[in-house]
């Protein structure tokens, strides 16, 4: 099944909105997928695309600085957070 670019963009917007609402707490890919009711692999693909566009930041270490072996946490980038914040205050 193919998903149109328009629908992918809408889902990406949902991801960004979720990360904005939980900022500064980063979320695991699994939690993002559960929250927006999408497949984890699909969400990971979208997150990697957003990372390339510098819209999200991937965190590959836990709080103690130990690298994760198979998972990542994600948070919205500071620049995108500022843009969202400006639109929310209007």
C-alpha positions as CSV (number, residue, x, y, z in Angstrom):
1,X,0.0,0.0,0.0
2,X,1.3,3.4,-1.0
3,X,0.7,6.5,1.0
4,X,0.5,9.9,-0.8
5,X,3.0,12.6,-0.1
6,X,0.2,14.7,1.3
7,X,-0.8,12.1,3.8
8,X,2.8,11.6,4.8
9,X,3.1,15.3,5.4
10,X,0.0,15.3,7.6
11,X,1.4,12.4,9.7
12,X,4.7,14.2,10.0
13,X,2.8,17.3,11.2
14,X,1.2,15.1,13.9
15,X,4.6,13.8,14.9
16,X,5.9,17.4,15.2
17,X,2.9,18.5,17.2
18,X,3.3,15.6,19.6
19,X,7.0,16.3,20.1
20,X,6.2,20.0,20.6
21,X,3.6,19.2,23.3
22,X,6.1,17.0,25.2
23,X,9.1,19.3,24.8
24,X,11.8,19.1,26.3
25,X,11.1,15.4,27.1
26,X,12.3,13.2,24.2
27,X,10.1,10.3,23.2
28,X,11.0,6.8,22.0
29,X,9.9,5.8,18.5
30,X,7.5,3.3,20.0
31,X,5.7,5.9,22.1
32,X,5.3,8.2,19.2
33,X,3.9,5.4,17.0
34,X,1.4,4.4,19.8
35,X,0.3,8.0,20.3
36,X,-0.5,8.7,16.6
37,X,-1.7,5.1,16.0
38,X,0.8,4.2,13.3
39,X,3.2,1.4,12.6
40,X,6.6,1.8,14.4
41,X,8.7,1.2,11.2
42,X,6.7,3.8,9.2
43,X,7.0,6.3,12.0
44,X,10.8,5.7,12.2
45,X,11.1,6.3,8.4
46,X,9.2,9.6,8.8
47,X,11.4,10.6,11.8
48,X,14.5,9.9,9.8
49,X,13.2,12.1,6.9
50,X,12.4,14.9,9.5
51,X,15.9,14.5,10.9
52,X,17.4,15.0,7.4
53,X,15.4,18.3,7.2
54,X,16.7,19.2,10.7
55,X,13.3,19.3,12.2
56,X,13.8,16.7,14.8
57,X,16.9,15.6,16.9
58,X,17.7,11.9,17.4
59,X,19.1,11.0,20.9
60,X,21.0,7.8,20.9
61,X,22.2,7.8,24.5
62,X,20.3,7.5,27.8
63,X,20.5,10.0,30.6
64,X,23.7,8.4,32.0
65,X,25.4,8.8,28.6
66,X,25.2,5.1,27.7
67,X,24.4,4.5,24.0
68,X,21.2,2.6,23.1
69,X,21.8,-0.5,21.1
70,X,18.6,-0.7,19.2
71,X,16.4,2.3,20.0
72,X,16.4,6.1,19.8
73,X,14.6,8.9,21.5
74,X,13.4,12.0,19.5
75,X,12.7,15.6,20.3
76,X,11.8,18.6,18.2
77,X,14.7,20.8,17.1
78,X,15.0,24.2,18.8
79,X,14.4,26.1,15.5
80,X,11.2,24.2,14.8
81,X,10.1,24.6,18.5
82,X,10.4,28.4,18.2
83,X,8.3,28.4,15.0
84,X,5.6,26.3,16.7
85,X,5.7,28.5,19.7
86,X,5.2,31.7,17.6
87,X,2.1,30.2,15.9
88,X,0.7,29.0,19.2
89,X,0.8,32.5,20.8
90,X,-1.2,34.1,18.0
